[in-house]
Amino acid sequence: MREIKFNFYNTRTREYTHWNDSNVGLNFSAFCTHEHLRFLQYTGLKDKNGVEIFEGHILSAFYGTQLTSVKWNKEFGLYEIDLQLSGGSEASEELLGNHLSVVEVIGNIYENPELLKV
């Protein structure tokens, strides 16, 4: 069973707080009541460099030729990324786990939104 981890991004202070199931001092339910917090759950996966991948991370894929963000698909119960199809503007939703050898965490959607606008 994988460790349960969250990063909380505070939209007011623009800071991260890390929580996992071994943090006795942090009360998870206390975080759940704040509207200014964004929850980013650990996917249980790591990028090609061994960096833990959380929801909302921006990934560089295929040697920097594509940028994408990680999101949860409620319908299928899995983490996915949007990849641009070669030569076109259409996006293809792909299972994150299928691309771990070619993705690298380069930021997140809250601190680095400009990365996805390129």
Phi and psi restraints in degrees (range 20) as a CNS / XPLOR table:
assign (resid 1 and name C) (resid 2 and name N)
       (resid 2 and name CA) (resid 2 and name C) 1.0 -81.3 20.0 2
assign (resid 2 and name N) (resid 2 and name CA)
       (resid 2 and name C) (resid 3 and name N) 1.0 155.3 20.0 2
assign (resid 2 and name C) (resid 3 and name N)
       (resid 3 and name CA) (resid 3 and name C) 1.0 -71.1 20.0 2
assign (resid 3 and name N) (resid 3 and name CA)
       (resid 3 and name C) (resid 4 and name N) 1.0 138.3 20.0 2
assign (resid 3 and name C) (resid 4 and name N)
       (resid 4 and name CA) (resid 4 and name C) 1.0 -88.2 20.0 2
assign (resid 4 and name N) (resid 4 and name CA)
       (resid 4 and name C) (resid 5 and name N) 1.0 121.7 20.0 2
assign (resid 4 and name C) (resid 5 and name N)
       (resid 5 and name CA) (resid 5 and name C) 1.0 -136.2 20.0 2
assign (resid 5 and name N) (resid 5 and name CA)
       (resid 5 and name C) (resid 6 and name N) 1.0 147.9 20.0 2
assign (resid 5 and name C) (resid 6 and name N)
       (resid 6 and name CA) (resid 6 and name C) 1.0 -136.1 20.0 2
assign (resid 6 and name N) (resid 6 and name CA)
       (resid 6 and name C) (resid 7 and name N) 1.0 148.3 20.0 2
assign (resid 6 and name C) (resid 7 and name N)
       (resid 7 and name CA) (resid 7 and name C) 1.0 -110.4 20.0 2
assign (resid 7 and name N) (resid 7 and name CA)
       (resid 7 and name C) (resid 8 and name N) 1.0 135.4 20.0 2
assign (resid 7 and name C) (resid 8 and name N)
       (resid 8 and name CA) (resid 8 and name C) 1.0 -110.2 20.0 2
assign (resid 8 and name N) (resid 8 and name CA)
       (resid 8 and name C) (resid 9 and name N) 1.0 123.8 20.0 2
assign (resid 8 and name C) (resid 9 and name N)
       (resid 9 and name CA) (resid 9 and name C) 1.0 -101.5 20.0 2
assign (resid 9 and name N) (resid 9 and name CA)
       (resid 9 and name C) (resid 10 and name N) 1.0 124.1 20.0 2
assign (resid 9 and name C) (resid 10 and name N)
       (resid 10 and name CA) (resid 10 and name C) 1.0 -92.5 20.0 2
assign (resid 10 and name N) (resid 10 and name CA)
       (resid 10 and name C) (resid 11 and name N) 1.0 113.1 20.0 2
assign (resid 10 and name C) (resid 11 and name N)
       (resid 11 and name CA) (resid 11 and name C) 1.0 -70.9 20.0 2
assign (resid 11 and name N) (resid 11 and name CA)
       (resid 11 and name C) (resid 12 and name N) 1.0 -17.9 20.0 2
assign (resid 11 and name C) (resid 12 and name N)
       (resid 12 and name CA) (resid 12 and name C) 1.0 -82.0 20.0 2
assign (resid 12 and name N) (resid 12 and name CA)
       (resid 12 and name C) (resid 13 and name N) 1.0 -50.4 20.0 2
assign (resid 12 and name C) (resid 13 and name N)
       (resid 13 and name CA) (resid 13 and name C) 1.0 -92.1 20.0 2
assign (resid 13 and name N) (resid 13 and name CA)
       (resid 13 and name C) (resid 14 and name N) 1.0 -12.0 20.0 2
assign (resid 13 and name C) (resid 14 and name N)
       (resid 14 and name CA) (resid 14 and name C) 1.0 57.8 20.0 2
assign (resid 14 and name N) (resid 14 and name CA)
       (resid 14 and name C) (resid 15 and name N) 1.0 42.8 20.0 2
assign (resid 14 and name C) (resid 15 and name N)
       (resid 15 and name CA) (resid 15 and name C) 1.0 -126.6 20.0 2
assign (resid 15 and name N) (resid 15 and name CA)
       (resid 15 and name C) (resid 16 and name N) 1.0 158.7 20.0 2
assign (resid 15 and name C) (resid 16 and name N)
       (resid 16 and name CA) (resid 16 and name C) 1.0 -104.2 20.0 2
assign (resid 16 and name N) (resid 16 and name CA)
       (resid 16 and name C) (resid 17 and name N) 1.0 145.0 20.0 2
assign (resid 16 and name C) (resid 17 and name N)
       (resid 17 and name CA) (resid 17 and name C) 1.0 -123.5 20.0 2
assign (resid 17 and name N) (resid 17 and name CA)
       (resid 17 and name C) (resid 18 and name N) 1.0 135.8 20.0 2
assign (resid 17 and name C) (resid 18 and name N)
       (resid 18 and name CA) (resid 18 and name C) 1.0 -103.4 20.0 2
assign (resid 18 and name N) (resid 18 and name CA)
       (resid 18 and name C) (resid 19 and name N) 1.0 137.7 20.0 2
assign (resid 18 and name C) (resid 19 and name N)
       (resid 19 and name CA) (resid 19 and name C) 1.0 -134.8 20.0 2
assign (resid 19 and name N) (resid 19 and name CA)
       (resid 19 and name C) (resid 20 and name N) 1.0 137.5 20.0 2
assign (resid 19 and name C) (resid 20 and name N)
       (resid 20 and name CA) (resid 20 and name C) 1.0 -140.5 20.0 2
assign (resid 20 and name N) (resid 20 and name CA)
       (resid 20 and name C) (resid 21 and name N) 1.0 171.8 20.0 2
assign (resid 20 and name C) (resid 21 and name N)
       (resid 21 and name CA) (resid 21 and name C) 1.0 -69.2 20.0 2
assign (resid 21 and name N) (resid 21 and name CA)
       (resid 21 and name C) (resid 22 and name N) 1.0 -5.2 20.0 2
assign (resid 21 and name C) (resid 22 and name N)
       (resid 22 and name CA) (resid 22 and name C) 1.0 -98.8 20.0 2
assign (resid 22 and name N) (resid 22 and name CA)
       (resid 22 and name C) (resid 23 and name N) 1.0 -2.8 20.0 2
assign (resid 22 and name C) (resid 23 and name N)
       (resid 23 and name CA) (resid 23 and name C) 1.0 -79.3 20.0 2
assign (resid 23 and name N) (resid 23 and name CA)
       (resid 23 and name C) (resid 24 and name N) 1.0 97.7 20.0 2
assign (resid 23 and name C) (resid 24 and name N)
       (resid 24 and name CA) (resid 24 and name C) 1.0 -73.3 20.0 2
assign (resid 24 and name N) (resid 24 and name CA)
       (resid 24 and name C) (resid 25 and name N) 1.0 -33.5 20.0 2
assign (resid 24 and name C) (resid 25 and name N)
       (resid 25 and name CA) (resid 25 and name C) 1.0 -77.3 20.0 2
assign (resid 25 and name N) (resid 25 and name CA)
       (resid 25 and name C) (resid 26 and name N) 1.0 -17.8 20.0 2
assign (resid 25 and name C) (resid 26 and name N)
       (resid 26 and name CA) (resid 26 and name C) 1.0 -101.4 20.0 2
assign (resid 26 and name N) (resid 26 and name CA)
       (resid 26 and name C) (resid 27 and name N) 1.0 126.7 20.0 2
assign (resid 26 and name C) (resid 27 and name N)
       (resid 27 and name CA) (resid 27 and name C) 1.0 -91.8 20.0 2
assign (resid 27 and name N) (resid 27 and name CA)
       (resid 27 and name C) (resid 28 and name N) 1.0 111.0 20.0 2
assign (resid 27 and name C) (resid 28 and name N)
       (resid 28 and name CA) (resid 28 and name C) 1.0 -59.6 20.0 2
assign (resid 28 and name N) (resid 28 and name CA)
       (resid 28 and name C) (resid 29 and name N) 1.0 -42.5 20.0 2
assign (resid 28 and name C) (resid 29 and name N)
       (resid 29 and name CA) (resid 29 and name C) 1.0 -64.2 20.0 2
assign (resid 29 and name N) (resid 29 and name CA)
       (resid 29 and name C) (resid 30 and name N) 1.0 -26.0 20.0 2
assign (resid 29 and name C) (resid 30 and name N)
       (resid 30 and name CA) (resid 30 and name C) 1.0 -65.8 20.0 2
assign (resid 30 and name N) (resid 30 and name CA)
       (resid 30 and name C) (resid 31 and name N) 1.0 -33.0 20.0 2
assign (resid 30 and name C) (resid 31 and name N)
       (resid 31 and name CA) (resid 31 and name C) 1.0 -73.0 20.0 2
assign (resid 31 and name N) (resid 31 and name CA)
       (resid 31 and name C) (resid 32 and name N) 1.0 -29.1 20.0 2
assign (resid 31 and name C) (resid 32 and name N)
       (resid 32 and name CA) (resid 32 and name C) 1.0 -69.4 20.0 2
assign (resid 32 and name N) (resid 32 and name CA)
       (resid 32 and name C) (resid 33 and name N) 1.0 -13.8 20.0 2
assign (resid 32 and name C) (resid 33 and name N)
       (resid 33 and name CA) (resid 33 and name C) 1.0 -95.0 20.0 2
assign (resid 33 and name N) (resid 33 and name CA)
       (resid 33 and name C) (resid 34 and name N) 1.0 0.7 20.0 2
assign (resid 33 and name C) (resid 34 and name N)
       (resid 34 and name CA) (resid 34 and name C) 1.0 -102.6 20.0 2
assign (resid 34 and name N) (resid 34 and name CA)
       (resid 34 and name C) (resid 35 and name N) 1.0 120.3 20.0 2
assign (resid 34 and name C) (resid 35 and name N)
       (resid 35 and name CA) (resid 35 and name C) 1.0 -67.6 20.0 2
assign (resid 35 and name N) (resid 35 and name CA)
       (resid 35 and name C) (resid 36 and name N) 1.0 -23.2 20.0 2
assign (resid 35 and name C) (resid 36 and name N)
       (resid 36 and name CA) (resid 36 and name C) 1.0 -86.7 20.0 2
assign (resid 36 and name N) (resid 36 and name CA)
       (resid 36 and name C) (resid 37 and name N) 1.0 3.2 20.0 2
assign (resid 36 and name C) (resid 37 and name N)
       (resid 37 and name CA) (resid 37 and name C) 1.0 -100.5 20.0 2
assign (resid 37 and name N) (resid 37 and name CA)
       (resid 37 and name C) (resid 38 and name N) 1.0 137.7 20.0 2
assign (resid 37 and name C) (resid 38 and name N)
       (resid 38 and name CA) (resid 38 and name C) 1.0 -111.8 20.0 2
assign (resid 38 and name N) (resid 38 and name CA)
       (resid 38 and name C) (resid 39 and name N) 1.0 128.6 20.0 2
assign (resid 38 and name C) (resid 39 and name N)
       (resid 39 and name CA) (resid 39 and name C) 1.0 -92.8 20.0 2
assign (resid 39 and name N) (resid 39 and name CA)
       (resid 39 and name C) (resid 40 and name N) 1.0 128.4 20.0 2
assign (resid 39 and name C) (resid 40 and name N)
       (resid 40 and name CA) (resid 40 and name C) 1.0 -125.3 20.0 2
assign (resid 40 and name N) (resid 40 and name CA)
       (resid 40 and name C) (resid 41 and name N) 1.0 105.0 20.0 2
assign (resid 40 and name C) (resid 41 and name N)
       (resid 41 and name CA) (resid 41 and name C) 1.0 -85.3 20.0 2
assign (resid 41 and name N) (resid 41 and name CA)
       (resid 41 and name C) (resid 42 and name N) 1.0 144.7 20.0 2
assign (resid 41 and name C) (resid 42 and name N)
       (resid 42 and name CA) (resid 42 and name C) 1.0 -67.8 20.0 2
assign (resid 42 and name N) (resid 42 and name CA)
       (resid 42 and name C) (resid 43 and name N) 1.0 133.2 20.0 2
assign (resid 42 and name C) (resid 43 and name N)
       (resid 43 and name CA) (resid 43 and name C) 1.0 -81.1 20.0 2
assign (resid 43 and name N) (resid 43 and name CA)
       (resid 43 and name C) (resid 44 and name N) 1.0 -14.5 20.0 2
assign (resid 43 and name C) (resid 44 and name N)
       (resid 44 and name CA) (resid 44 and name C) 1.0 85.1 20.0 2
assign (resid 44 and name N) (resid 44 and name CA)
       (resid 44 and name C) (resid 45 and name N) 1.0 4.8 20.0 2
assign (resid 44 and name C) (resid 45 and name N)
       (resid 45 and name CA) (resid 45 and name C) 1.0 -118.9 20.0 2
assign (resid 45 and name N) (resid 45 and name CA)
       (resid 45 and name C) (resid 46 and name N) 1.0 157.9 20.0 2
assign (resid 45 and name C) (resid 46 and name N)
       (resid 46 and name CA) (resid 46 and name C) 1.0 -126.1 20.0 2
assign (resid 46 and name N) (resid 46 and name CA)
       (resid 46 and name C) (resid 47 and name N) 1.0 150.6 20.0 2
assign (resid 46 and name C) (resid 47 and name N)
       (resid 47 and name CA) (resid 47 and name C) 1.0 -76.7 20.0 2
assign (resid 47 and name N) (resid 47 and name CA)
       (resid 47 and name C) (resid 48 and name N) 1.0 -175.1 20.0 2
assign (resid 47 and name C) (resid 48 and name N)
       (resid 48 and name CA) (resid 48 and name C) 1.0 -63.7 20.0 2
assign (resid 48 and name N) (resid 48 and name CA)
       (resid 48 and name C) (resid 49 and name N) 1.0 -17.2 20.0 2
assign (resid 48 and name C) (resid 49 and name N)
       (resid 49 and name CA) (resid 49 and name C) 1.0 -101.6 20.0 2
assign (resid 49 and name N) (resid 49 and name CA)
       (resid 49 and name C) (resid 50 and name N) 1.0 4.4 20.0 2
assign (resid 49 and name C) (resid 50 and name N)
       (resid 50 and name CA) (resid 50 and name C) 1.0 85.8 20.0 2
assign (resid 50 and name N) (resid 50 and name CA)
       (resid 50 and name C) (resid 51 and name N) 1.0 10.9 20.0 2
assign (resid 50 and name C) (resid 51 and name N)
       (resid 51 and name CA) (resid 51 and name C) 1.0 -82.4 20.0 2
assign (resid 51 and name N) (resid 51 and name CA)
       (resid 51 and name C) (resid 52 and name N) 1.0 131.8 20.0 2
assign (resid 51 and name C) (resid 52 and name N)
       (resid 52 and name CA) (resid 52 and name C) 1.0 -63.3 20.0 2
assign (resid 52 and name N) (resid 52 and name CA)
       (resid 52 and name C) (resid 53 and name N) 1.0 136.5 20.0 2
assign (resid 52 and name C) (resid 53 and name N)
       (resid 53 and name CA) (resid 53 and name C) 1.0 -101.9 20.0 2
assign (resid 53 and name N) (resid 53 and name CA)
       (resid 53 and name C) (resid 54 and name N) 1.0 124.7 20.0 2
assign (resid 53 and name C) (resid 54 and name N)
       (resid 54 and name CA) (resid 54 and name C) 1.0 -111.4 20.0 2
assign (resid 54 and name N) (resid 54 and name CA)
       (resid 54 and name C) (resid 55 and name N) 1.0 157.9 20.0 2
assign (resid 54 and name C) (resid 55 and name N)
       (resid 55 and name CA) (resid 55 and name C) 1.0 -53.6 20.0 2
assign (resid 55 and name N) (resid 55 and name CA)
       (resid 55 and name C) (resid 56 and name N) 1.0 142.6 20.0 2
assign (resid 55 and name C) (resid 56 and name N)
       (resid 56 and name CA) (resid 56 and name C) 1.0 85.8 20.0 2
assign (resid 56 and name N) (resid 56 and name CA)
       (resid 56 and name C) (resid 57 and name N) 1.0 -8.6 20.0 2
assign (resid 56 and name C) (resid 57 and name N)
       (resid 57 and name CA) (resid 57 and name C) 1.0 -68.4 20.0 2
assign (resid 57 and name N) (resid 57 and name CA)
       (resid 57 and name C) (resid 58 and name N) 1.0 145.5 20.0 2
assign (resid 57 and name C) (resid 58 and name N)
       (resid 58 and name CA) (resid 58 and name C) 1.0 -98.4 20.0 2
assign (resid 58 and name N) (resid 58 and name CA)
       (resid 58 and name C) (resid 59 and name N) 1.0 130.4 20.0 2
assign (resid 58 and name C) (resid 59 and name N)
       (resid 59 and name CA) (resid 59 and name C) 1.0 -114.5 20.0 2
assign (resid 59 and name N) (resid 59 and name CA)
       (resid 59 and name C) (resid 60 and name N) 1.0 142.0 20.0 2
assign (resid 59 and name C) (resid 60 and name N)
       (resid 60 and name CA) (resid 60 and name C) 1.0 -94.4 20.0 2
assign (resid 60 and name N) (resid 60 and name CA)
       (resid 60 and name C) (resid 61 and name N) 1.0 127.1 20.0 2
assign (resid 60 and name C) (resid 61 and name N)
       (resid 61 and name CA) (resid 61 and name C) 1.0 -119.4 20.0 2
assign (resid 61 and name N) (resid 61 and name CA)
       (resid 61 and name C) (resid 62 and name N) 1.0 151.2 20.0 2
assign (resid 61 and name C) (resid 62 and name N)
       (resid 62 and name CA) (resid 62 and name C) 1.0 53.2 20.0 2
assign (resid 62 and name N) (resid 62 and name CA)
       (resid 62 and name C) (resid 63 and name N) 1.0 56.3 20.0 2
assign (resid 62 and name C) (resid 63 and name N)
       (resid 63 and name CA) (resid 63 and name C) 1.0 61.0 20.0 2
assign (resid 63 and name N) (resid 63 and name CA)
       (resid 63 and name C) (resid 64 and name N) 1.0 39.2 20.0 2
assign (resid 63 and name C) (resid 64 and name N)
       (resid 64 and name CA) (resid 64 and name C) 1.0 82.1 20.0 2
assign (resid 64 and name N) (resid 64 and name CA)
       (resid 64 and name C) (resid 65 and name N) 1.0 4.0 20.0 2
assign (resid 64 and name C) (resid 65 and name N)
       (resid 65 and name CA) (resid 65 and name C) 1.0 -82.2 20.0 2
assign (resid 65 and name N) (resid 65 and name CA)
       (resid 65 and name C) (resid 66 and name N) 1.0 -15.4 20.0 2
assign (resid 65 and name C) (resid 66 and name N)
       (resid 66 and name CA) (resid 66 and name C) 1.0 -138.4 20.0 2
assign (resid 66 and name N) (resid 66 and name CA)
       (resid 66 and name C) (resid 67 and name N) 1.0 143.3 20.0 2
assign (resid 66 and name C) (resid 67 and name N)
       (resid 67 and name CA) (resid 67 and name C) 1.0 -118.5 20.0 2
assign (resid 67 and name N) (resid 67 and name CA)
       (resid 67 and name C) (resid 68 and name N) 1.0 141.8 20.0 2
assign (resid 67 and name C) (resid 68 and name N)
       (resid 68 and name CA) (resid 68 and name C) 1.0 -151.6 20.0 2
assign (resid 68 and name N) (resid 68 and name CA)
       (resid 68 and name C) (resid 69 and name N) 1.0 164.1 20.0 2
assign (resid 68 and name C) (resid 69 and name N)
       (resid 69 and name CA) (resid 69 and name C) 1.0 -118.0 20.0 2
assign (resid 69 and name N) (resid 69 and name CA)
       (resid 69 and name C) (resid 70 and name N) 1.0 157.7 20.0 2
assign (resid 69 and name C) (resid 70 and name N)
       (resid 70 and name CA) (resid 70 and name C) 1.0 -92.9 20.0 2
assign (resid 70 and name N) (resid 70 and name CA)
       (resid 70 and name C) (resid 71 and name N) 1.0 132.5 20.0 2
assign (resid 70 and name C) (resid 71 and name N)
       (resid 71 and name CA) (resid 71 and name C) 1.0 -141.4 20.0 2
assign (resid 71 and name N) (resid 71 and name CA)
       (resid 71 and name C) (resid 72 and name N) 1.0 157.4 20.0 2
assign (resid 71 and name C) (resid 72 and name N)
       (resid 72 and name CA) (resid 72 and name C) 1.0 -91.8 20.0 2
assign (resid 72 and name N) (resid 72 and name CA)
       (resid 72 and name C) (resid 73 and name N) 1.0 132.0 20.0 2
assign (resid 72 and name C) (resid 73 and name N)
       (resid 73 and name CA) (resid 73 and name C) 1.0 -101.1 20.0 2
assign (resid 73 and name N) (resid 73 and name CA)
       (resid 73 and name C) (resid 74 and name N) 1.0 105.6 20.0 2
assign (resid 73 and name C) (resid 74 and name N)
       (resid 74 and name CA) (resid 74 and name C) 1.0 -64.6 20.0 2
assign (resid 74 and name N) (resid 74 and name CA)
       (resid 74 and name C) (resid 75 and name N) 1.0 -37.1 20.0 2
assign (resid 74 and name C) (resid 75 and name N)
       (resid 75 and name CA) (resid 75 and name C) 1.0 -62.1 20.0 2
assign (resid 75 and name N) (resid 75 and name CA)
       (resid 75 and name C) (resid 76 and name N) 1.0 -43.1 20.0 2
assign (resid 75 and name C) (resid 76 and name N)
       (resid 76 and name CA) (resid 76 and name C) 1.0 -104.0 20.0 2
assign (resid 76 and name N) (resid 76 and name CA)
       (resid 76 and name C) (resid 77 and name N) 1.0 -7.8 20.0 2
assign (resid 76 and name C) (resid 77 and name N)
       (resid 77 and name CA) (resid 77 and name C) 1.0 66.1 20.0 2
assign (resid 77 and name N) (resid 77 and name CA)
       (resid 77 and name C) (resid 78 and name N) 1.0 50.1 20.0 2
assign (resid 77 and name C) (resid 78 and name N)
       (resid 78 and name CA) (resid 78 and name C) 1.0 -152.7 20.0 2
assign (resid 78 and name N) (resid 78 and name CA)
       (resid 78 and name C) (resid 79 and name N) 1.0 162.2 20.0 2
assign (resid 78 and name C) (resid 79 and name N)
       (resid 79 and name CA) (resid 79 and name C) 1.0 -90.3 20.0 2
assign (resid 79 and name N) (resid 79 and name CA)
       (resid 79 and name C) (resid 80 and name N) 1.0 138.8 20.0 2
assign (resid 79 and name C) (resid 80 and name N)
       (resid 80 and name CA) (resid 80 and name C) 1.0 -139.4 20.0 2
assign (resid 80 and name N) (resid 80 and name CA)
       (resid 80 and name C) (resid 81 and name N) 1.0 167.2 20.0 2
assign (resid 80 and name C) (resid 81 and name N)
       (resid 81 and name CA) (resid 81 and name C) 1.0 -131.0 20.0 2
assign (resid 81 and name N) (resid 81 and name CA)
       (resid 81 and name C) (resid 82 and name N) 1.0 154.7 20.0 2
assign (resid 81 and name C) (resid 82 and name N)
       (resid 82 and name CA) (resid 82 and name C) 1.0 -99.1 20.0 2
assign (resid 82 and name N) (resid 82 and name CA)
       (resid 82 and name C) (resid 83 and name N) 1.0 122.9 20.0 2
assign (resid 82 and name C) (resid 83 and name N)
       (resid 83 and name CA) (resid 83 and name C) 1.0 -115.3 20.0 2
assign (resid 83 and name N) (resid 83 and name CA)
       (resid 83 and name C) (resid 84 and name N) 1.0 136.0 20.0 2
assign (resid 83 and name C) (resid 84 and name N)
       (resid 84 and name CA) (resid 84 and name C) 1.0 -72.6 20.0 2
assign (resid 84 and name N) (resid 84 and name CA)
       (resid 84 and name C) (resid 85 and name N) 1.0 136.6 20.0 2
assign (resid 84 and name C) (resid 85 and name N)
       (resid 85 and name CA) (resid 85 and name C) 1.0 -76.1 20.0 2
assign (resid 85 and name N) (resid 85 and name CA)
       (resid 85 and name C) (resid 86 and name N) 1.0 143.8 20.0 2
assign (resid 85 and name C) (resid 86 and name N)
       (resid 86 and name CA) (resid 86 and name C) 1.0 -58.8 20.0 2
assign (resid 86 and name N) (resid 86 and name CA)
       (resid 86 and name C) (resid 87 and name N) 1.0 130.7 20.0 2
assign (resid 86 and name C) (resid 87 and name N)
       (resid 87 and name CA) (resid 87 and name C) 1.0 78.4 20.0 2
assign (resid 87 and name N) (resid 87 and name CA)
       (resid 87 and name C) (resid 88 and name N) 1.0 1.6 20.0 2
assign (resid 87 and name C) (resid 88 and name N)
       (resid 88 and name CA) (resid 88 and name C) 1.0 -138.5 20.0 2
assign (resid 88 and name N) (resid 88 and name CA)
       (resid 88 and name C) (resid 89 and name N) 1.0 179.0 20.0 2
assign (resid 88 and name C) (resid 89 and name N)
       (resid 89 and name CA) (resid 89 and name C) 1.0 -102.1 20.0 2
assign (resid 89 and name N) (resid 89 and name CA)
       (resid 89 and name C) (resid 90 and name N) 1.0 -2.2 20.0 2
assign (resid 89 and name C) (resid 90 and name N)
       (resid 90 and name CA) (resid 90 and name C) 1.0 -71.4 20.0 2
assign (resid 90 and name N) (resid 90 and name CA)
       (resid 90 and name C) (resid 91 and name N) 1.0 145.3 20.0 2
assign (resid 90 and name C) (resid 91 and name N)
       (resid 91 and name CA) (resid 91 and name C) 1.0 -106.5 20.0 2
assign (resid 91 and name N) (resid 91 and name CA)
       (resid 91 and name C) (resid 92 and name N) 1.0 147.1 20.0 2
assign (resid 91 and name C) (resid 92 and name N)
       (resid 92 and name CA) (resid 92 and name C) 1.0 -118.0 20.0 2
assign (resid 92 and name N) (resid 92 and name CA)
       (resid 92 and name C) (resid 93 and name N) 1.0 125.6 20.0 2
assign (resid 92 and name C) (resid 93 and name N)
       (resid 93 and name CA) (resid 93 and name C) 1.0 -80.3 20.0 2
assign (resid 93 and name N) (resid 93 and name CA)
       (resid 93 and name C) (resid 94 and name N) 1.0 127.0 20.0 2
assign (resid 93 and name C) (resid 94 and name N)
       (resid 94 and name CA) (resid 94 and name C) 1.0 -126.5 20.0 2
assign (resid 94 and name N) (resid 94 and name CA)
       (resid 94 and name C) (resid 95 and name N) 1.0 148.6 20.0 2
assign (resid 94 and name C) (resid 95 and name N)
       (resid 95 and name CA) (resid 95 and name C) 1.0 -67.6 20.0 2
assign (resid 95 and name N) (resid 95 and name CA)
       (resid 95 and name C) (resid 96 and name N) 1.0 123.7 20.0 2
assign (resid 95 and name C) (resid 96 and name N)
       (resid 96 and name CA) (resid 96 and name C) 1.0 -56.0 20.0 2
assign (resid 96 and name N) (resid 96 and name CA)
       (resid 96 and name C) (resid 97 and name N) 1.0 -43.3 20.0 2
assign (resid 96 and name C) (resid 97 and name N)
       (resid 97 and name CA) (resid 97 and name C) 1.0 -60.4 20.0 2
assign (resid 97 and name N) (resid 97 and name CA)
       (resid 97 and name C) (resid 98 and name N) 1.0 -20.1 20.0 2
assign (resid 97 and name C) (resid 98 and name N)
       (resid 98 and name CA) (resid 98 and name C) 1.0 -78.5 20.0 2
assign (resid 98 and name N) (resid 98 and name CA)
       (resid 98 and name C) (resid 99 and name N) 1.0 -8.6 20.0 2
assign (resid 98 and name C) (resid 99 and name N)
       (resid 99 and name CA) (resid 99 and name C) 1.0 -125.5 20.0 2
assign (resid 99 and name N) (resid 99 and name CA)
       (resid 99 and name C) (resid 100 and name N) 1.0 20.1 20.0 2
assign (resid 99 and name C) (resid 100 and name N)
       (resid 100 and name CA) (resid 100 and name C) 1.0 -64.0 20.0 2
assign (resid 100 and name N) (resid 100 and name CA)
       (resid 100 and name C) (resid 101 and name N) 1.0 -27.4 20.0 2
assign (resid 100 and name C) (resid 101 and name N)
       (resid 101 and name CA) (resid 101 and name C) 1.0 -77.0 20.0 2
assign (resid 101 and name N) (resid 101 and name CA)
       (resid 101 and name C) (resid 102 and name N) 1.0 -10.6 20.0 2
assign (resid 101 and name C) (resid 102 and name N)
       (resid 102 and name CA) (resid 102 and name C) 1.0 -124.9 20.0 2
assign (resid 102 and name N) (resid 102 and name CA)
       (resid 102 and name C) (resid 103 and name N) 1.0 5.9 20.0 2
assign (resid 102 and name C) (resid 103 and name N)
       (resid 103 and name CA) (resid 103 and name C) 1.0 -108.9 20.0 2
assign (resid 103 and name N) (resid 103 and name CA)
       (resid 103 and name C) (resid 104 and name N) 1.0 151.2 20.0 2
assign (resid 103 and name C) (resid 104 and name N)
       (resid 104 and name CA) (resid 104 and name C) 1.0 -141.3 20.0 2
assign (resid 104 and name N) (resid 104 and name CA)
       (resid 104 and name C) (resid 105 and name N) 1.0 131.6 20.0 2
assign (resid 104 and name C) (resid 105 and name N)
       (resid 105 and name CA) (resid 105 and name C) 1.0 -69.9 20.0 2
assign (resid 105 and name N) (resid 105 and name CA)
       (resid 105 and name C) (resid 106 and name N) 1.0 125.4 20.0 2
assign (resid 105 and name C) (resid 106 and name N)
       (resid 106 and name CA) (resid 106 and name C) 1.0 -123.4 20.0 2
assign (resid 106 and name N) (resid 106 and name CA)
       (resid 106 and name C) (resid 107 and name N) 1.0 -4.0 20.0 2
assign (resid 106 and name C) (resid 107 and name N)
       (resid 107 and name CA) (resid 107 and name C) 1.0 169.2 20.0 2
assign (resid 107 and name N) (resid 107 and name CA)
       (resid 107 and name C) (resid 108 and name N) 1.0 -163.0 20.0 2
assign (resid 107 and name C) (resid 108 and name N)
       (resid 108 and name CA) (resid 108 and name C) 1.0 -144.6 20.0 2
assign (resid 108 and name N) (resid 108 and name CA)
       (resid 108 and name C) (resid 109 and name N) 1.0 164.2 20.0 2
assign (resid 108 and name C) (resid 109 and name N)
       (resid 109 and name CA) (resid 109 and name C) 1.0 -69.3 20.0 2
assign (resid 109 and name N) (resid 109 and name CA)
       (resid 109 and name C) (resid 110 and name N) 1.0 -16.0 20.0 2
assign (resid 109 and name C) (resid 110 and name N)
       (resid 110 and name CA) (resid 110 and name C) 1.0 -93.0 20.0 2
assign (resid 110 and name N) (resid 110 and name CA)
       (resid 110 and name C) (resid 111 and name N) 1.0 -41.8 20.0 2
assign (resid 110 and name C) (resid 111 and name N)
       (resid 111 and name CA) (resid 111 and name C) 1.0 -89.6 20.0 2
assign (resid 111 and name N) (resid 111 and name CA)
       (resid 111 and name C) (resid 112 and name N) 1.0 -23.2 20.0 2
assign (resid 111 and name C) (resid 112 and name N)
       (resid 112 and name CA) (resid 112 and name C) 1.0 -132.3 20.0 2
assign (resid 112 and name N) (resid 112 and name CA)
       (resid 112 and name C) (resid 113 and name N) 1.0 47.3 20.0 2
assign (resid 112 and name C) (resid 113 and name N)
       (resid 113 and name CA) (resid 113 and name C) 1.0 -62.4 20.0 2
assign (resid 113 and name N) (resid 113 and name CA)
       (resid 113 and name C) (resid 114 and name N) 1.0 -24.3 20.0 2
assign (resid 113 and name C) (resid 114 and name N)
       (resid 114 and name CA) (resid 114 and name C) 1.0 -64.3 20.0 2
assign (resid 114 and name N) (resid 114 and name CA)
       (resid 114 and name C) (resid 115 and name N) 1.0 -22.9 20.0 2
assign (resid 114 and name C) (resid 115 and name N)
       (resid 115 and name CA) (resid 115 and name C) 1.0 -62.7 20.0 2
assign (resid 115 and name N) (resid 115 and name CA)
       (resid 115 and name C) (resid 116 and name N) 1.0 -34.9 20.0 2
assign (resid 115 and name C) (resid 116 and name N)
       (resid 116 and name CA) (resid 116 and name C) 1.0 -83.2 20.0 2
assign (resid 116 and name N) (resid 116 and name CA)
       (resid 116 and name C) (resid 117 and name N) 1.0 -11.7 20.0 2
assign (resid 116 and name C) (resid 117 and name N)
       (resid 117 and name CA) (resid 117 and name C) 1.0 -85.5 20.0 2
assign (resid 117 and name N) (resid 117 and name CA)
       (resid 117 and name C) (resid 118 and name N) 1.0 -9.5 20.0 2
